[in-house]
């Protein structure tokens, strides 16, 4: 996944924070306003907006302003990039653990003979 080094880094950086993960969880239910997203969090709106800007900068969400209301919606492409990277890592490590298991099994057979 070397063609996506920067987007991948910004996605994982955005996902590293529990507040941003909670926002993404809520947006998984559908688009909503920043005000509604901020309600459950015990922080000032300017502090919450830093999280929104981080999520938007990573491409995980997009925002649209209509009048005085800013609405956020989740974007799927960055999740697909992260999933592709994770799948590649999973395949790599599963292959390594399979080879390790084969090695250990072969060693056990050699020592039991």
Secondary structure, DSSP 8 states (H G I E B T S, - for coil): -GGGHHHHHHHHHHHTSHHHHHHHHHHTT--EEHHHHHTTS-S-HHHHHHHHHHHHHHTSEEEEEETTEEEEEE-SHHHHHHHHHHHHHHHHHHHHHHHHHHHHHHHHHHHH-
